[in-house]
Amino acid sequence: MPTTPVITWDVSESRGYETAWAEPGDGTLTAHDRAVGTLPEPYRITYELGRRTGM
């Protein structure tokens, strides 16, 4: 079973946290990120970045 590197850290300015992980593939790399916080208002952000070889 392959493992995926994951890191989570505290974001004190927003009283929240953020988690990022990367998924290597056959000639690709995809990074995912998820952040949640409570200041100035509650929020959740999720995004994905991808990269293919040769670009």
Beta strands, then each sheet from edge to edge (+ up, - down):
strand 1: 6-11
strand 2: 16-25
strand 3: 28-37
strand 4: 43-52
sheet 1: 1+ 2- 3+ 4-
end
